[in-house]
Amino acid sequence: MPTVDLDEETIERLDGLRVEDESYDEVINELINIYQAEELTLFRGSDEDY
């Protein structure tokens, strides 16, 4: 697993997204999943225009 260094502002933003004892890893994985789902939705949506 790679290591990522985050600046203080990013850590504060992640802290704002954390629920209860959720780890940073869990928050970041959730954000990635949301991003991928939105990307997939946008991709499929553009296919319907043709």
N, C-alpha and C positions, 0 to 999 in steps of 0.2 A: 504494500500500500504506500503510495507516495505521500510525502509530507508537504503541507502547504503552509506558508507563513502568511498570516493575515495582519493587516494594520488595525489600529485601535478602533477606527470608525467602522470597519467591517465587522469586528467583534461586537460592537455595540448594536449594530443592525441585526446581527444574528441573535443576540440576546433578546431583542424585541420580538423575534419570531418564535422563540423557544416556548414550549408548553411544559409546565411543571419541571420535571427532571430530564427533559429531552436532551440528548447529547448534540453537539455540533454536527457530528456525522449524520445523525438522523435528520436534522434540519436541512442539511445540504442535500442529502439523498432525496428528501421530499421536494425541495426546490428543483432539482434536476428532473424528477419525475413529472412535475407540473410543466416545466419547460418543454420536455419531450412530448407530452400529451398535447400541448398547445401547438407545437410545431407540426405534429401529425394532423391535427384538426385543420390547420391552415393549409397544409399540403393537400389533404383530401378535399377541402373546400374549393381549392383552385382547380381541381380536376373536374368538378361539376360544371364549371363554366364552359367547358368545351363540348 
